Amino acid sequence: MILSIGLKKAEKWREENQVRRISWAAQSPDLNSIENVWAVLKANISNYELNSIKELIKIIKKEWKKLDSSFTKNLIISMKNRISLVLSNEGNHILY
């Protein structure tokens, strides 16, 4: 019930502020910046020789903390360009 009320308020705000919706696949990796984060973490973690799940969790936390804020900021900044590329490519995969 609470979620429904929140969604209605968000929809009303979107309409009042004339926010245009963009259609794309809900799980589009081109528009999902976290995919870039996972790729970097995976690459960094692959440099370790791990012998247990406990070690893996420890290394994931260590590498997560090492992610530079400029990396995440650049991911956010890149979204405008990514959206433009996806739209110009009619929603199909882009090389980003």
C-alpha positions in Angstrom: 0.0 0.0 0.0 2.8 2.5 1.0 4.7 1.6 -2.2 1.6 2.2 -4.3 1.2 5.7 -2.7 4.8 6.5 -3.4 4.6 5.4 -7.0 1.5 7.6 -7.5 3.2 10.6 -6.0 6.3 10.0 -8.2 4.1 9.7 -11.3 2.2 12.9 -10.4 5.5 14.7 -10.0 6.8 13.4 -13.3 3.7 14.6 -15.1 3.7 18.0 -13.4 7.4 18.5 -14.3 7.0 17.2 -17.8 9.7 14.5 -17.4 9.8 12.4 -20.5 10.2 8.7 -20.2 12.8 6.8 -22.1 12.0 3.3 -23.1 14.8 0.7 -22.7 15.2 -2.8 -21.4 14.9 -3.0 -17.6 18.2 -4.9 -17.5 20.1 -3.1 -20.2 23.8 -3.4 -19.3 24.5 -0.3 -21.5 22.5 1.8 -19.1 23.3 0.1 -15.9 26.6 1.6 -14.6 26.9 -1.0 -11.8 27.9 -3.5 -14.6 31.0 -1.4 -15.1 31.7 -1.6 -11.3 31.3 -5.3 -11.3 33.7 -5.7 -14.2 36.4 -3.7 -12.5 35.9 -5.6 -9.2 36.0 -8.9 -11.1 39.2 -7.9 -12.8 40.8 -6.7 -9.6 39.7 -9.8 -7.7 41.1 -12.1 -10.4 44.6 -11.0 -9.3 44.3 -12.8 -6.0 44.7 -16.5 -5.3 41.7 -17.3 -3.2 41.2 -20.5 -1.2 37.9 -19.9 0.5 34.6 -18.0 0.4 35.8 -16.1 3.5 38.9 -14.9 1.7 36.8 -14.0 -1.4 34.4 -11.8 0.8 37.4 -10.2 2.5 39.0 -9.3 -0.9 35.7 -8.1 -2.4 35.3 -5.7 0.5 38.9 -4.6 0.2 38.7 -3.9 -3.5 35.3 -2.2 -3.1 36.9 0.3 -0.7 39.7 0.9 -3.2 37.3 2.1 -5.9 38.1 5.7 -6.7 35.4 8.3 -6.4 36.5 9.7 -9.8 35.7 6.3 -11.4 32.1 6.4 -10.1 31.7 10.1 -10.9 32.8 9.4 -14.5 30.2 6.6 -14.7 27.5 9.1 -13.7 28.7 11.7 -16.1 28.8 9.1 -18.9 25.1 8.4 -18.6 24.0 11.3 -20.8 26.2 10.0 -23.6 25.1 6.4 -23.1 21.4 7.3 -23.3 22.0 9.3 -26.5 23.9 6.4 -28.0 21.2 3.9 -27.1 18.5 6.2 -28.5 20.3 6.7 -31.7 20.9 3.0 -32.0 17.1 2.4 -31.5 17.6 0.7 -28.2 20.1 -1.9 -29.5 23.5 -2.7 -27.8 26.2 -0.1 -27.9 29.9 -0.5 -27.5 30.6 1.4 -24.3 
